[in-house]
Amino acid sequence: MSTSLVIAAVDGSEHSLKALEWARTAALLHGGGLMVAHVLPDSAQLYAGRRSSLHSASEPEEYTDPVSEHIRDLLARAPELPAEVRYEALEGSVPEALRVIGAEADPRMLVMGSRGRGGFAALLLGSNSRAVASTTTCPVVVVPHAGRVVEASGEESAGRVVVGLHAAETPDDVLAFAFEEAAVRGTAVQVVSAYAVPPSTMIGVDSPFAVIPPEGLADGGDGVPAEREMLRSQTERLAPFRVRHPHVPVEQAAVPGEAAGRLVTASRSAALVVVGRHHPTRNVGPLMIGSVAHAVLHHAHGPVAVVPTRTEDA
């Protein structure tokens, strides 16, 4: 994987322009290049095919694409740009074209909006965004539309990178991505794990959860056994990443209930939520995405990174 290139998938919609701005900032943080990828509309692709089949020199060589021109104008007015910015006009269906460019360029990440020009206004997640996040071999960051974004509840909790962790199942690729993103942002990683509990009227689904520092795991604490065991498993699993990123603060949370809902709640004050695409040992097929990633993509209030694993895509 390239350590610096960021691909922004755009179609001219407000959703994709928001993703473009997020991608521009990410490329600057990583000190790398920005590739703006635009899948040509059907009319442009049909024109190119017609011109090629007719071999007519009287036809213009290029089809004027107003989306590409608009994007170039926008970036020309940006306050700062990465050292390298290039543009790619792609042909084919949106999911397949982006899957191919993601495999060929092998970027740090591919960034896109949660919805494009198509679909109904009430959609939480467009079909193209879901398909790209489910199949592309590089991490995909989906930036939600304005209707799903909420302001952080306070400066103290804003800006963390939140990662969902099942200590025995989450691949290293997911944790590595979360720590690297926190490192370039100069912020903390908040690790959230969920454990099942019997139904109880005393536990509210939306109740806040406690964040435990490593030093709070000493014997004699007040945590329930399931919570304390999960925190210990977290600590063991996170140890090599703490060594690799000694300047990244780590916050641990073991919470009762369902993982996706807790991650959606945490997304209200997160710079980024990181989830694995699906369980790496389950044969769910290349076009599937795990239930946690699926739910978080649909409901998160901020950007979500869906990270595949190298073994999964080999």
CORSUL-V327439 format. One record per pair of residues at least 4 apart in sequence whose C-alpha atoms are under 7 Angstrom apart, sorted by the first residue. I is the first residue (numbers start at 1). J is the second residue. Records with the same first field share a line. If there is no record, write none. Layout:
I->J, J
This chain:
1->106, 107, 108
2->106, 107, 108
3->108
4->27, 30, 31, 32, 33, 107, 108
5->27, 32, 33, 34, 107, 108
6->23, 27, 33, 34, 35, 107, 108, 109, 110
7->34, 35, 36, 37, 107, 109, 110, 111
8->19, 20, 23, 35, 36, 37, 110, 111, 112
9->16, 36, 37, 38, 111, 112
10->16, 17, 20, 36, 37, 38, 112
11->16, 38, 67, 116
12->16, 17, 67
13->17, 116, 117
14->18
15->19, 113, 114, 115, 116, 145
16->20, 112, 113, 116
17->21
18->22
19->23, 111, 112, 113, 143
20->24
21->25
22->26
23->27, 111
24->28, 34, 81
25->29
26->30
27->31, 32, 33, 34, 82
28->32, 82
29->184
30->184
32->82
33->82, 83, 84, 85
34->82, 84, 85, 86
35->85, 86, 87
36->86, 87, 88
37->87, 88, 89, 90
38->88, 89, 90
39->89, 90, 91, 94
40->44, 45, 89, 90, 91
41->45
42->46
43->47
44->48, 63
45->49, 91
46->50
47->51
48->52
49->53
50->54
51->55, 56, 59
65->69
66->70
67->71
68->72
69->73
70->74
71->75
72->76
73->77
74->78
90->97
91->97
92->96, 97
93->97
94->98, 128
95->99, 128, 131, 132
96->100
97->101
98->102, 132
99->103, 132, 135, 136
100->104
101->105
102->106, 107, 110, 136, 137, 138
103->137
106->138
107->138
109->138, 139, 140, 141
110->138, 139, 140, 141
111->140, 141, 142
112->141, 142, 143
113->142, 143, 144, 145
114->125, 126, 129, 142, 143, 144, 145
115->125, 126, 129
116->126
119->123, 126
124->298
125->129, 130, 298
126->130
127->131
128->132
129->133
130->134
131->135
132->136
133->140, 306
134->287, 288, 289
135->286, 287
137->308, 313
138->308
139->305, 306, 307, 308
140->305, 306, 307
141->303, 304, 305, 306
142->303, 304, 305
143->302, 303, 304
144->148, 149, 301, 302, 303
145->149
148->301
149->301, 302
150->268, 301
151->268
152->158, 268, 269
153->269
154->158
157->269
158->269, 270
159->187, 269, 270, 271
160->187, 188, 189, 190, 270, 271
161->178, 182, 188, 189, 190, 270, 271, 272, 273
162->189, 190, 191, 270, 272, 273, 274
163->178, 190, 191, 192, 273, 274, 275
164->191, 192, 193, 263, 274, 275
165->170, 191, 192, 193
166->170, 193
167->233, 234, 237
169->279
170->174, 276
171->309
172->176
173->177, 309
174->178, 275, 276, 307
175->179
176->180
177->181
178->182, 274
179->183, 189
180->184
181->185
182->186, 187, 188, 189, 248
183->187, 248
187->248
188->248, 249, 250
189->249, 250, 251
190->250, 251, 252
191->251, 252, 253
192->252, 253, 254
193->253, 254, 255, 259
194->254, 255, 256, 257, 258, 259
195->255, 256, 257
196->256, 257
197->256, 257
205->257
209->255
210->253
211->251, 252, 253
212->216, 251, 252, 253
213->251, 252
217->221
223->227, 228
224->228
225->229
226->230
227->231, 254
228->232
229->233
230->234, 254
231->235, 252, 254
232->236
233->237
234->238
235->239
238->242
239->243
240->244
241->245
242->246
258->262
259->263, 292
260->264, 292, 295, 296
261->265
262->266
263->267, 296
264->296, 299, 300, 301
266->270
267->273, 300, 301, 302
268->301, 302
270->302
272->302, 303, 304
273->303, 304, 305
274->304, 305, 306
275->293, 305, 306, 307
276->293, 306, 307, 308
277->289, 290, 293, 306, 307, 308
278->289, 290
279->290
280->312
284->288
289->293, 294
290->294
291->295
292->296
293->297, 306
294->298
295->299
296->300
297->304
308->312
309->313
310->314
